[in-house]
Amino acid sequence: MLFVAEKFRVDALIQHGSNGDLYQATHLLMEKPLTIRILPSHLAHSQAAMDRFMEESKIAAKINDPNAFGVVDFGKDANGIVYSVHDVANARTLKS
């Protein structure tokens, strides 16, 4: 079992992506389901990739729209995992 930042438990893979894999996760203290995006380890060693990931997360955190995938936390934990935490992913597409 994978834990991120000592407060998120990674439960299941949702989808692989080139700029991060999405997982179902749980905030341990709140017992709240979330979605977490984790930068692949081979990219987490690249300062440029990590900076880009963090900048994207910072920009996304400023967006306040019910149709946007809101960022509630992001960072790099003590184990070197680069992550962003989002509200639970909605399975509906914009088209639907």
Summary of the structure (lengths in Angstrom):
residues: 96
radius of gyration: 12.9
end to end distance: 34.1
largest distance: 39.8
contacts: 242
relative contact order: 0.21
helix: 20%
strand: 38%
